[in-house]
Every structure is written in structure tokens, then in C-alpha cells.
């Protein structure tokens, strides 16, 4: 019995010595729990009617984080893709799952306005700071301003429609004043998808064009994903409108609207805001999109053109300035914010990111001037939750499409050609 105990003691001593030997040799491997991780939830529509935009979102985000090696300071970045399916209810469920199961620390981006309005409740409930949601509708601004709790939806990556639609009015008014277009009447139709975005945009268009002397004779909204536009277009034709203006965020829907408008011989100049958000829209519309007006960001600078070329080489398709370029810019802006937060507070978590956003980002102290789309992205207490809109900041030119290519027709400082009016709209 004693001999057994001695033998056991010898074995234990040998094992302990071996463990101490290996512990003392070479560099010590960090314990898994010592690795700092920032878990970032990326909200996007990977499936559903806005899936094309979602794919671009995902690729642009990956491109931005790959450039920094998925590192922010001494933190490793883990991305969690939150597929909201362009549906408020499904989006809310997916986001809650990302919070509870995946333990996200922070959220970035989003596409559809209706989803953004719903997610504002979720981020407020869990106090997850969410940066640069791309939903633009004025309903988001109203909600954001109504209660301090919604400040967890830090800001918007897209200015509300009412700040952007005047560009169309100026473009059309200028064309008429210069004699480039003499419409047979000043009757117009408003259209859009039946979402917060579509209705907010339609409301703004109606007000601004009415103020400019146009008569809005119809205002109609279709369900997201609808492709049978014949009844709506036939109605517009019967009203003899000279101008049609609106926005539809689903690529199949807007493509159907444009092509079917040509089929029913709708004799009107068409504004299709957001058409250019789908990089390959021309493959869906063909020449039916010729003469269409859009208010879109474009790639102009050498930096922007290089980004577009690099993106195509990497993913095999051309990025759109919105779902590709702006998402890339805002992801990099978030990376900058996170790096500055780390410098300021020494750690990255919900509390420090939220605090930095309120004190430095939303006051205009920190901006982003290294983008590929806008000259400078900036927020101020006066613009919040929108970015500052204007020359040198957040601004879109009005373009007209021919063969799928954009010609800038407004403002004069950027234009590459004059507006062209099709014979059927004269």
C-alpha cells in the first residue's frame, strides 16, 4: 500500500514538472477569453424583394473590413449578417435573434425605411447603438425626434426625401425656362411602393411640384414586389399626364413599371428615383429606361473609379454608387468612429460607442472625408439624424439614362449634358 502511494506520488510529481516545463517554455498562448472581440450586426435584405441591394451591401461591407484585416485596434471584428428580408416583422425577429443569440455589441446599416422604423424599437429596447441606417423616410426623423430612447438609432445614412426632391423641381423648371421642354400640360401623377419610404417620397414630391405650379391628378402606391403595373399605368395614360414621378425600391417592380409604361404608350417624362440603386438595372429594363430621370450618387473622382474597378475585379459585377459605394463609405466611417472611440475610452462596447456617437459624431466633431461618393459626410445637431445636405457634403446630381449610362443634367456645376425630351412626352 505504501509502495503504491509512493509510486503515485512520483507520477504526480513528474506530471507537474512536465506541466511547469511546458508552461515556462516559449511564448505563452493567450487564453481564448483574453481575445477582445467586437461583434457587429449588419442589417441588410439578403433575401426578399430587395435582395439585389442586399448582396451589394454584403460585398461592400466585407471589402471595407478586409482592408483592415477585420481588426479595430486590438479588437477582432466578428460580423453577424442580419437578414431583414425587407420586411419589418421579419427584420425585428432577426435583429432580436442577433442580440440574444449572437450577442452583437453594435449594429450598422439597413436599407428599407419601413424596416428602419420597426428596428428603432428593438435597438431602443436592448440599447444597441446602430449606425448609418440607410432608411430615409421622414417618419424615421419624426420618431427619432419624439423620444430620447430612439437616439440608439444613432443616425441615418440617407437624408430624408424632403431634403432631396427639390432637385427634380429645379431640373424640370430649368428645362422649361430654357425652352428645352414645353410640356403639353402641367398635369402629373405620383406613384411609389406602399412603404414608409415610398409614401414619404410621394408626399414630398407632391408638395414641391404643386408649389411649382403642377397639378397632381393621381397618387397611387403599390405593394412591395408588385410586378403587374398595367392597371396603374393605364390610369395614368387616361389622365393624360405629362410627368410621372415617384420611387419603387424593389428592382423587379421598378423594372416592370418602366417596361410596361412603354408597352401602354404612356406619353410622359418619367422620374424613377432609386433606379440607379440597382447596379445592373439596364439588364432588367433594356432601352425602356432611356430618358428616365433619377437623383443618384455617381462615381466621379479617381478614388471612386478605382473603388468601382476594384469591386468589379473582386466580385465580378459593377457596384452601384448607393448600395455599393455609400455602404462602403459608411462602413469605413464606422471603422473610423470605432477606432476613435477606442482611443478616447480604451475599450469598445455598447456604452462607449453610444457615448462617443452622441458627443463627437452627432456634433460634427468627427467627420469622414475619405469617401468614394460624397466629398464629406458630416452630422450636426441641426441636421440630425440626417447628414448635412448641400454642396461639398451630401448631395446627389440629377441624371438621365441612355443605354444604361447616366448623363448628369443638374446642377450646372456637375452636368455633362442637357436634358433630352422624348418625342412621346412633347
NORTAHU-V564505 format. One line per field, one symbol per residue. phi: phi as a letter, one per 40 degrees, with the letter a starting at -180 (. if undefined). psi: psi as a letter, one per 30 degrees, with the letter a starting at -180 (. if undefined). burial: # if it has 9 or more other ideal C-beta (glycine too) atoms within 8 Angstrom, else .. A space follows every 50 residues. Layout:
phi->???
psi->???
burial->???
//
This chain:
phi->.ccccccccccccccccccccccccgcccccdccccbbcbcbcaccbgcb ccccccdcccccdccccbgfbbgcbccbcbcbccffbdcccccccdcccc ccfccabbgibccccddccdccccccfccbbfccdbdcccddcdccadcc cccdabcbccdccbcddcccccccccccgcabccabcabbaiccbdcccc ccccccccccccgcbccaabbbcchcbcbddccccccccfccbbbiabcc dcccccdcccccccfccacbbbcgdcccdbdcccbgccccgccabbcbcb ccccccdcccccccbgaccccccbccccccccccdcdcccccccbgabad cccccccccbccbgcbbbbbcbbccacabbdccdccccbidgbcabccbb cafgbcbcbacdcbcbaccbbcdcbc
psi->eeeeeeeeeeeeeeeeeeeeeeefkakkkkkeffkkkjjkkjkliflafg eeeeeeeeeeeeeefefgghkjbgkkkkkjjjjfggkeeeeeeeeeeeee efhkfllllldkeeeeeefeeeeeefhjkkkhkfkfkffeeeeeffkffg ffieakfklkefffffeeeeeeeeeeefgfkikflhklkklllileeeee eeeeeeeeeefggljjfljkklkkfkfjgeeeeeeeeffhkfkkkakkfj eeeeeeeeefeeeghjikkkjikgeffjeheefefafffkfkkljlllje leeeeeeeeeeeeefglkllfdfdeeeeeeeeeeeeeeeeeeeeffljae eeeeeeeefeeffgekajgglfelekkkklfefkgllkklkfbjkklklk kkgfkkkkfkleffkgllkkklefg.
burial->.....................................#########.### ###############..#.###..######.#######.###.######. .#.#################.###..###############.##.....# .##############.##########....#.#..############### ##########.#.#.#.#####.###..##.######.############ ############.#.#.###############.##..############. ...##.##.###......########################.#...#.# .#############.#.#..####.#####..#######...###.#### ##...#####...##...#.##..#.
//
